[in-house]
Amino acid sequence: MTKRLQAWLAEDPFRFPRAFFTVASWLLLLSVLFPYWSLTLMAPQYPRGLQVFVYVTHLAGDVAEVDNLNHYVGMKKLNQAAQVEKFLAPLAIGAAALLASTLAYTRRRWAAVLAIPAMLFPVIFLGDMYYWLYRYGHNLDPNAPLRIPAFTPPLFGVGTVGQFKTVAQLQVGFWLAVAASLLVAVGLHYRRVIRQALEGNSALRIGPITIFPGGAT
Amino acid sequence: MRSSMTVVVLAVLSLFVASCGGPAPKTAQTPQAGLPEDALRIAQARGLTPDDITAALKTYVPSGKLDEYILFASGGHSGQVLVIGVPSMRLLKVIGVFTPEPWQGYGYGEKGTMEVLAGGTLNGKPILWGDTHHPALSETNGEYDGQFLFINDKANARLAVIDLRDFETKQILKNPNAISDHGGGFVTPNTEYVIEGPQYATPLGLEYAPLNEYKEKYRGVITFWAFDRARGRVDPARSFQIELPPYWQDLCDSGKRVSDGWVFCNSFNSEMATGGIEEGNPPFEAGTAKNEMDYLHIINWKRAEEILQNGQYETINGMRVIRLKTAAQSGILFFAPEPKSPHGVDVTPGGEYIVVGGKLDPHVTVYSFEKIQKAVAAGTSERDPYGVPVLKLEDVVEAQVELGLGPLHTVYDEKGYGYTSMFLDSAVAKWSLGGPYRKDGKEPWKLVEKLPVHYNIGHIAAAEGDTVSPDGKYVVALNKWSVDRFAPVGPLHPQNFQLIDISGEKMQLLYDMPIGLGEPHYAQMIKADKLKPFEVYPEVGWNAVKMSKDPNAAEPGRERVEVRFENGRRIVEIWMTAVRSHFYPERITVKKGDHVIWHITNIERARDASHSFALGGYNIHMSLEPGETGTVEFDADQSGVFTFYCAEFCSALHLEMVGYFLVEP
């Protein structure tokens, strides 16, 4: 097994990072299908709790009910948030995935920049999420039935609003994007290692596998 | 002595509870710690006997736990249906059926519900009460399927259909050819038909005829209402009736399993008494009890379907009717003698036997379906005055079981016993069935035990007791009198539902539940998990009568008021939404004399977030469950300023959920 892998990689060592870039692209694409973030609200009269799931493209769960409750404090409707982001997200993720997989097929040094969108995607998501939480908590309608001080709902962890206990959590989609980001980073590392080995004409070690440039074993 | 008994029982119970395991509640006293110390003190202080304590433990359902069975009981004169949890005997709901019901906004202006109630009018006359008698759960292969409930109104010969997705009445049908009924509703094993058996004979087709033409003109009529399960409605066009002699047919029951395709009804006036106590005639109570025997009606409805196919019917008031002569001559209708003035007729779970309660005879008479079939095949030369074949009692009877005084109705358990209500004895009689039901070697067809109930028991209901597979466990005695069982509340006493545990060797009386709104006749008890009702309506804009999306559902952001003229008259049509805690719009201005059509959609999706619409001064109230769209239509015939508001305490700002209805002079 190891031998066959060795022979296969000896033919083209870049096959190794290429695998990382390809898997990362697919994971990133896959993440669109899963929620990135969720908010759970617990209150006595909701024994099953209320849950809102944030996907990069849309919201799901008890959005109508949460909107309904939020209107008492003058919060805007959740679906009005991040409309541009939700529209662009599939394009952005598609582009990031495409760039990351392009990286698999070029050995040029500068091409490393193609990894940036995919690597940064989770961080961009969190930043944007925080921005909207802040904006929603700080743009409360002053004519609402109840007036509460401006606040930022927590991005992670436990909070309290009225009789509601809230729990904010990162979800599967986000962790897929993080995995994709890490895989891209690992792929970049090996890409560099291989290129250096090729340039220096030195032996290349990847775990138990040792490859000599030029196909010699 | 009593308190020391209590100690022993508590000790035994604590052992039992301790060995039960189960999830331990997070209270101070866990089951492992035995009963709380103060339990004994409480029992002593309240004077509870050991039996009381076991009864309490068997019926108490803690907060958050749900009942195992659901009892659907007729509400008697209230014209409603009661939904009761068993074993807790907690009232869960009152379903408006023949009577307007304000909380559900049933019959107070909401168009759909007004139309349902209008189905029960007679020649344009609204009838806004009913004497509900026999609830019948829909069945599939002889088992309750939890989808629909039917109930009759004895006073006006009507039948109602309740959809168990939302526990609301969807259809009321007026029997076109009868003014009173009794033997309904009973379903055939796959709910092909809902049977409405007659009661007091009147001239067929609601015609007039003097009483001296009783024998010639007066008739009973049994109705087979064809049920369209997909539509959730009875289809009168596919329904039919069979004309019967004027013998005052009473209860009916469908055959099942081996006797599927047959229906059995008893009767109590083969004397054809017509009363007239004031003219020196025997009163009905004596006149109808003169003969030693009345007639058990044995009806082959599958054969009746064939006769209909052959076109051998007449259409009377829009209903296909198989005339008495046809029924008597073509193998649809047979009689068997039954002891005079009987009451219940109850088919055993497997369909092999038909048990008739004697009422004025101390026996239940058990007829064998197999013997009936043999007697029918052998033929008989005996005929009643209308030419109906009369089978010989000795040819069809399997057994007569002496139970005591006033046997009425019988239900069954899973162990081969019948439980018969004993009106005069005020008791429930447990007796052993024979034939295939007797596998334990005990003596068949014999009284086993009698348990006093309080008082004057009418019907009796058992857990899934009408199905092909009764569950046993519980029976409920539906007592007509409560006398001293409850705190006095004036001369009109509550009825008394008594829960009885039948799981053990001996029956045990567990609980008394007062019914304070009518005299329920019959009840059926279904396993609670068979019911799968909506928590909220499936989509916003749901029409609860049509059970589909309402074309007039208002969407948020698309609320509006439109004014148009029809025949020179101003019509104001409103599409409004309701959500915690406001209506949208909140101000409606019309002119006196306008015709107002007002659609309101509750756009909530949260469980229990119901709103209502109460319009003062206009006799209007709607209940709008989450997702529901309702419509009221009325003439703004009084000028002035009116308020409408949500009469449900929907939220902390419920009082603020209000609007002005301004009617300009």
Chai-1 contact restraints between the chains, C-beta under 6 A:
chainA,res_idxA,chainB,res_idxB,connection_type,confidence,min_distance_angstrom,max_distance_angstrom,comment,restraint_id
A,A64,B,R605,contact,1.0,0.0,6.0,A-B,restraint_1
A,E65,B,R605,contact,1.0,0.0,6.0,A-B,restraint_2
A,E65,B,A606,contact,1.0,0.0,6.0,A-B,restraint_3
A,N68,B,R580,contact,1.0,0.0,6.0,A-B,restraint_4
A,P145,B,L653,contact,1.0,0.0,6.0,A-B,restraint_5
